[in-house]
Amino acid sequence: MKDRYTIGEVAALLNISPQTLRFYDKNGVVVPYCTDSKTGYRYYSYDQICYISRVKYLQQFGFSLEEIRDALAANDTRRFRTFLQRRRESLQEEARRISDLLEDLDWYIDYYGYLDSHDYSGLPYRQQEPERYLLAEPIRPGEDIYGTAGKRLTQMQHSGQFADAHFLRCHGYLLDFHALLDGRILPTHYFVYLRRQPPMQHPDLITIPAGPYLCMQARILAEPFNGRALRPYFRNARSVPLVLANEYEDNFTSFRDCVYEIQIQTGPGF
């Protein structure tokens, strides 16, 4: 067996470039076994080829060369195992973060395709909704329903008490049911959705129950609303239902013109 290998031979064996080996040398990761004083050629031992292969393998886990150099230089397999375990924990945390991002991306893709898949030409329709979670700011008597409560909600949403909450970019209103049937849009709260039930208690956190909802689309901030179309469905209602109006952004410049899906809770008593 050969006792030394040129930089070109090592590069070919490990499918890496000679420049990478020079970089390893410059950073003290793998210094050649010897260097010819006359030619300047670098030579590596067979053991060093195995060492370089380990360095290359470890790089795929995202370790820096400095981390790999220091971990291997300690020549302690127990410490090295701890070194690997810490990286695994870090990657697990990153995987959870990426999984959450993918889940959010799926939600937003559905959100921006929702109006295309729920086009009922202005007619009411029924659909089943899961349990949902809102942070809702009450709208005060006499104030503008567009923006004023939204400012307070934004401040609350970004305060320290909600640092661990997972909000979605989806807003809406809770509406007065009787005003709606009269063709009037009378919001009682402005809200933002949360991805999941928040880990804290707060008086402005509201759980919306799962169940069937009667729905209708309208541009409630820009156009008159015809509540007469909903009256036949609630003639025999024995209680006042919950009413949500979910905003769907069909443009990014004039939010007053956005479409809202009005959802009226139905079920027993309706």
C-alpha positions as CSV (number, residue, x, y, z in Angstrom):
1,M,0.0,0.0,0.0
2,K,1.2,3.5,-0.8
3,D,2.5,5.6,2.1
4,R,1.6,8.9,0.6
5,Y,-0.9,10.3,-1.9
6,T,-0.8,13.5,-3.9
7,I,-3.4,16.2,-3.6
8,G,-4.8,15.2,-7.0
9,E,-5.1,11.5,-6.0
10,V,-6.9,12.4,-2.8
11,A,-9.2,14.8,-4.6
12,A,-10.1,12.1,-7.1
13,L,-10.6,9.4,-4.5
14,L,-13.0,11.6,-2.4
15,N,-14.6,13.4,-5.4
16,I,-13.7,16.8,-4.1
17,S,-11.6,19.6,-5.6
18,P,-7.9,20.2,-4.8
19,Q,-9.1,23.7,-3.8
20,T,-11.1,22.2,-1.0
21,L,-8.1,20.3,0.3
22,R,-6.1,23.5,0.2
23,F,-8.8,25.2,2.1
24,Y,-8.8,22.5,4.7
25,D,-5.1,22.9,5.0
26,K,-5.3,26.7,5.3
27,N,-7.9,26.4,8.1
28,G,-6.0,23.8,10.0
29,V,-8.6,21.1,9.5
30,V,-6.3,18.6,7.7
31,V,-2.7,19.6,7.3
32,P,-0.9,17.4,4.7
33,Y,1.3,14.6,6.0
34,C,4.3,16.2,4.3
35,T,5.1,18.8,1.8
36,D,8.0,18.5,-0.7
37,S,10.3,21.4,0.1
38,K,11.6,21.7,-3.5
39,T,8.3,21.4,-5.4
40,G,5.8,22.5,-2.8
41,Y,3.6,19.4,-3.5
42,R,1.4,18.3,-0.7
43,Y,1.2,14.6,0.2
44,Y,-1.4,12.8,2.4
45,S,-1.2,9.6,4.3
46,Y,-3.9,6.9,4.0
47,D,-5.1,7.7,7.5
48,Q,-5.6,11.2,6.4
49,I,-7.8,10.2,3.5
50,C,-10.1,8.5,6.0
51,Y,-10.0,11.6,8.2
52,I,-10.9,13.8,5.3
53,S,-13.7,11.5,4.4
54,R,-15.1,11.9,7.9
55,V,-14.8,15.7,7.7
56,K,-16.7,15.6,4.4
57,Y,-19.4,13.4,5.9
58,L,-19.8,15.7,8.9
59,Q,-20.2,18.8,6.8
60,Q,-23.5,17.4,5.5
61,F,-25.0,17.9,8.9
62,G,-24.3,21.6,8.8
63,F,-21.2,21.7,11.1
64,S,-18.7,24.4,10.3
65,L,-15.1,23.4,9.6
66,E,-14.1,25.0,12.8
67,E,-16.6,22.9,14.8
68,I,-15.4,19.7,13.0
69,R,-11.8,20.5,13.5
70,D,-12.1,21.1,17.2
71,A,-14.4,18.1,17.8
72,L,-12.0,15.7,16.0
73,A,-8.9,17.2,17.5
74,A,-10.1,16.4,21.0
75,N,-9.9,12.7,20.0
76,D,-12.6,11.7,22.5
77,T,-15.4,9.6,21.2
78,R,-17.7,10.3,24.2
79,R,-17.4,14.0,23.7
80,F,-17.8,13.5,20.0
81,R,-21.1,11.7,20.6
82,T,-22.4,14.6,22.7
83,F,-21.3,16.9,19.9
84,L,-23.4,14.9,17.5
85,Q,-26.4,14.8,19.9
86,R,-26.4,18.6,20.3
87,R,-26.5,18.9,16.5
88,R,-29.4,16.5,16.3
89,E,-31.4,18.5,18.9
90,S,-30.7,21.6,16.9
91,L,-31.9,20.0,13.6
92,Q,-35.0,18.7,15.4
93,E,-35.9,22.2,16.4
94,E,-35.2,23.5,12.9
95,A,-37.4,20.7,11.5
96,R,-40.3,21.7,13.8
97,R,-39.8,25.3,12.6
98,I,-39.9,24.3,9.0
99,S,-42.9,22.1,9.6
100,D,-44.7,25.0,11.0
101,L,-43.7,27.2,8.0
102,L,-45.0,24.5,5.6
103,E,-48.2,24.3,7.5
104,D,-48.7,28.1,7.3
105,L,-47.8,28.1,3.6
106,D,-50.4,25.4,3.0
107,W,-52.9,27.6,4.9
108,Y,-52.1,30.7,2.9
109,I,-52.3,28.8,-0.4
110,D,-55.8,27.6,0.5
111,Y,-56.7,31.1,1.7
112,Y,-55.8,32.8,-1.6
113,G,-57.6,30.1,-3.5
114,Y,-60.7,30.1,-1.3
115,L,-62.8,32.5,-3.3
116,D,-62.2,30.6,-6.5
117,S,-63.4,27.3,-4.9
118,H,-66.3,29.0,-3.1
119,D,-68.0,31.0,-5.8
120,Y,-71.8,30.8,-5.2
121,S,-72.9,33.9,-7.2
122,G,-74.0,35.7,-4.1
123,L,-76.3,32.9,-2.9
124,P,-76.2,31.5,0.7
125,Y,-74.5,28.1,1.2
126,R,-73.8,25.8,4.1
127,Q,-70.5,24.4,5.3
128,Q,-69.0,22.6,8.2
129,E,-66.3,24.5,10.2
130,P,-63.8,23.2,12.7
131,E,-63.2,24.8,16.2
132,R,-61.4,28.1,15.7
133,Y,-59.6,30.6,17.9
134,L,-59.8,34.4,17.8
135,L,-58.2,37.4,19.5
136,A,-61.0,39.9,19.3
137,E,-61.0,43.6,20.1
138,P,-64.4,45.2,21.0
139,I,-65.5,48.0,18.7
140,R,-66.5,51.0,20.8
141,P,-69.8,52.9,20.2
142,G,-69.5,55.5,17.5
143,E,-66.0,54.7,16.3
144,D,-65.1,54.0,12.7
145,I,-65.3,50.2,12.1
146,Y,-62.4,50.4,9.7
147,G,-59.0,50.8,11.3
148,T,-59.6,52.1,14.8
149,A,-60.2,48.8,16.6
150,G,-57.6,47.3,14.2
151,K,-54.9,49.5,15.6
152,R,-55.7,48.4,19.2
153,L,-55.8,44.8,18.1
154,T,-52.4,45.1,16.3
155,Q,-50.9,46.6,19.5
156,M,-52.3,43.8,21.6
157,Q,-51.3,41.1,19.1
158,H,-47.7,42.2,19.1
159,S,-47.4,42.7,22.8
160,G,-45.2,40.6,25.0
161,Q,-48.2,38.6,26.5
162,F,-48.9,37.1,23.0
163,A,-45.2,36.4,22.1
164,D,-45.9,32.6,22.1
165,A,-49.2,32.8,20.2
166,H,-49.3,31.7,16.6
167,F,-51.3,34.2,14.6
168,L,-52.6,33.9,11.0
169,R,-52.8,36.7,8.5
170,C,-56.6,36.5,8.5
171,H,-58.9,39.1,10.0
172,G,-62.6,39.7,10.3
173,Y,-65.5,41.0,12.3
174,L,-68.1,39.6,14.7
175,L,-71.4,41.0,13.6
176,D,-74.7,41.8,15.2
177,F,-77.2,39.1,13.9
178,H,-80.4,41.2,14.0
179,A,-78.8,44.2,12.2
180,L,-77.5,41.8,9.6
181,L,-81.0,40.5,8.8
182,D,-82.0,44.2,8.4
183,G,-79.3,44.7,5.9
184,R,-77.0,46.6,8.3
185,I,-73.4,45.7,9.0
186,L,-72.9,46.3,12.7
187,P,-69.6,44.9,13.9
188,T,-69.2,44.3,17.6
189,H,-65.5,43.1,17.5
190,Y,-62.6,43.1,15.1
191,F,-60.5,39.9,15.3
192,V,-57.5,38.0,14.0
193,Y,-57.3,34.2,13.8
194,L,-54.8,32.0,15.7
195,R,-53.4,28.8,14.2
196,R,-54.1,26.8,17.4
197,Q,-55.5,27.3,20.9
198,P,-53.1,29.7,22.6
199,P,-51.1,28.7,25.7
200,M,-52.4,31.6,27.8
201,Q,-55.7,32.9,29.2
202,H,-57.0,36.4,28.2
203,P,-60.5,37.9,28.2
204,D,-60.2,38.8,24.5
205,L,-59.5,35.3,23.4
206,I,-62.6,33.6,22.0
207,T,-63.2,30.0,21.0
208,I,-65.5,29.6,18.0
209,P,-67.3,26.2,18.2
210,A,-67.2,23.7,15.4
211,G,-70.3,22.9,13.5
212,P,-72.5,23.9,10.5
213,Y,-72.6,27.5,9.4
214,L,-74.8,29.3,6.8
215,C,-72.5,31.4,4.6
216,M,-72.8,34.2,2.2
217,Q,-70.2,36.4,0.4
218,A,-70.3,40.2,0.2
219,R,-68.1,43.3,0.1
220,I,-69.5,44.5,3.5
221,L,-67.3,47.6,3.8
222,A,-67.9,48.8,0.2
223,E,-71.4,47.8,-0.9
224,P,-74.9,47.6,0.6
225,F,-75.8,44.3,2.1
226,N,-79.0,42.5,1.3
227,G,-80.0,40.7,4.5
228,R,-83.4,39.7,3.2
229,A,-81.8,36.7,1.5
230,L,-80.9,35.3,4.9
231,R,-84.2,35.8,6.7
232,P,-86.0,32.6,5.4
233,Y,-83.3,30.5,7.0
234,F,-83.8,31.9,10.5
235,R,-87.6,32.4,10.8
236,N,-87.8,29.7,13.5
237,A,-84.5,30.4,15.3
238,R,-84.9,30.0,19.0
239,S,-81.6,31.8,20.0
240,V,-79.3,34.5,18.6
241,P,-76.6,32.9,16.5
242,L,-72.9,33.8,16.4
243,V,-72.0,35.7,13.2
244,L,-68.5,36.0,11.8
245,A,-67.3,37.9,8.7
246,N,-64.0,36.6,7.4
247,E,-61.9,38.9,5.2
248,Y,-60.5,37.5,2.0
249,E,-57.9,39.6,0.3
250,D,-58.7,39.7,-3.4
251,N,-56.4,42.7,-3.9
252,F,-53.5,44.2,-2.0
253,T,-54.2,47.9,-2.4
254,S,-57.8,48.7,-1.3
255,F,-58.8,46.6,1.7
256,R,-62.2,48.2,2.0
257,D,-63.1,46.5,-1.2
258,C,-62.2,43.0,0.0
259,V,-64.7,40.2,-0.1
260,Y,-66.0,38.9,3.3
261,E,-67.5,35.5,3.9
262,I,-70.3,35.9,6.4
263,Q,-70.7,32.8,8.5
264,I,-73.8,32.4,10.7
265,Q,-73.8,29.5,13.2
266,T,-76.6,27.0,12.7
267,G,-77.5,23.7,14.2
268,P,-80.0,22.8,16.9
269,G,-82.5,25.7,17.3
270,F,-82.1,26.9,13.7
